[in-house]
Amino acid sequence: MTPAEERDAGNPAARQLLRRLLGERAAEFTADVVHGDPGPDWYEVDAGPGGVTLRGSSGVAVASALRWYLRTACGTQVTWDAPVPRLPDRLPHTGTTARTTSPYRHRYHFNVCTFGYTTAFWDWSRWERHIDWMALHGVTTPLAMTGLEAAWQRALLRVGLDDEGARRFLGGPAYLPWNWLASLDGWCGPLPQSWIDGHVDLALRILDRERALGMRPVLQGFSGHLPRELIADRGARSTTLSWWDFEVGVLDPRAPLFEEFGTALLTEQTKLFGTDHLYAADPFIETTPPVSDPAGLARVARAVHGVLTAVDDRATWVLQAWPFSYRSRYWTPERTRAFLDAIPDDGLLVLDLWAEHRPVWRRTDGYRGRPWVWCMLHSLGGRPGLYGKLDEIATGPARAAADARGRSLSGIGASMEAFGGDPVLYELLADVAWQGAVDDVRAWLRTWTRARYGRATPGLLRAWELLHDSVYTARGPGPPGSVVIGRPTLRGDLRHELPVHLSDPPSPDVPPGLAEAWTLLAGEATDQDSAGPLGRDLCDVTAQVLTHVACERQWRAADAALARDADRFHRAADELLATVEDLDTLLATRPEYRLDAWLADARGWATTPAEADLYEAGARRLLTLWGHTRSTLHDYSGRHWAGLVRTFHLPRWRSWCEHITRAMETGSPYRAEEFEASLLAQEERWAAGRSRTTAPGPDTAGETLDVVRTLMPRYRAARR
């Protein structure tokens, strides 16, 4: 066995990652994990005539070395929409590179909500691909929520709840994340035993792979949320907390059941899944604490941390800083200080969840010196639209570390509620995670363009300059609100209702830079590009243009309806419906944007027809009604997905047009309450619908360019 083969044999996880990503070409690479170095993570590359040696302090570091070599030397990369790199026939010789050392101990990934909005129904093959992606992008500290319902079930049974009550409390699989956040329970359940058993196996595979690559997964702590029937049976002191349309029971930290159940949960979780001594717990993620005095908040903090250390004396509590921003009026400096100071300095890691837009570290004195992680939130609920803050991501963490208040910064991460879009943001974030900062974003985008498309023509480079200036230098909290997923109304000005998620206001005007980038991308694309990254980007830019056009047409239709101008209304309404139909046609060309795949994944976990229907019910509801029929979370996770646009959003707008037409024909007023009732019934019928049990057919991604070429003349003409 050669020295290179010996190094490979000693690092099977890294070597297997190379084989999965590179196939037969993996034989040209050597993975060399150098164990025993207690310092910061590092990697280096040695590429010569004998092959490419990827050397680093962990499997993650070796994978990051591969990512650097692929992009820098080979002009290719692995993103979540382009998982297969394009290797040249002969690998470039770069010699031995300087060692790259990350300034961050923690490179965090995920949000609790991601396990509902994106990964809820993933199987092992999908998880395996994403874990490889995480390793390539330097992730060391992933949140790991999959399968934890098994530990909850065991702990609930251990403290006296019956099995039916435990599974009823857990609720449906799409909504488990909000149970873990103490926001709701029992919604769209009960949880079948087959789901619990199957996800224990899946969780073990996920954790084993993450750990083998050198990651330290974050498991779950306990913050006091329990079934109200159990609380009542035990006569435990508690309170009821409200979150949007839901209420949950939360124990008083002084109740003996708090420590009893918390230690039972952590004990069962450790038996099942082991531990890396990191635990996520969020007592008041979006709720107002039931106490007002700082001493009461300190009690809660000590109780949560005490449960962790009672089971694991090396425990670190991973806390999302979201409440300090979301309920900023409640979290005064005195209350925040009391809560944080109740936890030992080395017992807490704080996630500044929306640091690229609304950072909390500045007004909390860097979390009182506790280690914290600068996070890019980016996506709330998976809302549609191109959006991001490239310049802030590039330098924001470094500026925070240089600030006296940010001196305890120890990590960087992505805390998106959903993902799959805007891959440019995550590629830049991965570079910042290793380099500390990217000083010249425009130069970086030139490298990105070449790796993205395999070429960097003047037209493609100009398109990305324009996208940077128009949609990726955003100031607001999100992309412009989509009229398509907005809920029609006959109240007020007849313009659509915005979902509760944070976004910029809807805009009827296509930004000139976006329009020019659209033309450039379409002009550069070939038939061979259609199914790849350029086709994906062209689809996204086209969809963004259609979103603005739909807004203009809906506003024009609403104004005509208010003026009782039937001819003008019908013209605008017909154009609005045509735009929504065109959007669905466009989206159907991309495998990333298909409702049938989401529903098939949900049903695929079932062992009986009843389970399949239960899983699909939750999958449908999460994207539409979210909660109860009149839920204020309505459309929070609305998506531009083929099938969803055609069968849910388009019929809503057709109904709106029909109600207005009838009212104008009869001379009657617009009956808002009658329309609302009919719309709610229509939405509930959709949520109760069931798809075929077969998986979706072959995708039609190769048709993207054809559809764009058909739409482009029509919509460029409409903008003149």
Secondary structure, 3 states (H helix, E strand, C coil): CCHHHHHHHCCHHHHHHHHHHHHHHHHHEEEEECCCCCCCCEEEEEEECCEEEEEECCHHHHHHHHHHHHHHCCCCCCECCECCCCCCCCCCCCEECCCEECCCCEEEECCCCHHHHCCCCCCHHHHHHHHHHHHHCCCCEEECCCCCHHHHHHHHHHCCCCHHHHHHHHCCHHHHHHHHCCCCCCCCCCCCHHHHHHHHHHHHHHHHHHHHCCCCCEEECCCCEECHHHHHHHCCCEEEEEECCEEEEEECCCCHHHHHHHHHHHHHHHHHHCCCCEEECCCCCCCCCCCCCHHHHHHHHHHHHHHHHHHCCCCEEEEECHHHHHCCCCCCHHHHHHHHHCCCHHHEEEEECCCCCCCCHHHHHHHHCCCEEEEECCCCCCCCCCCCEHHHHHHHHHHHHHCHHHCCEEEEEECCCCCCCCHHHHHHHHHHHHHCCCCCHHHHHHHHHHHHHCCCCHHHHHHHHHHHHHCCECCCCCCECCCCCCECCCCCCCCCECCCCCCECCCCCCCHHHHHHHHHHHHHCCHHHCCCHHHHHHHHHHHHHHHHHHHHHHHHHHHHHHCCCHHHHHHHHHHHHHHHHHHHHHHCCCHHHEHHHHHHHHHCCCCCHHHHHHHHHHHHHHCCCCCCCCCCCCCCCCCCCECHHHHHHHHHHHHHHHHHHHHHHHCCCCCHHHHHHHHHHHHHHHHHCCCCCCCCCCCCHHHHHHHHHHHHHHHHHHHC
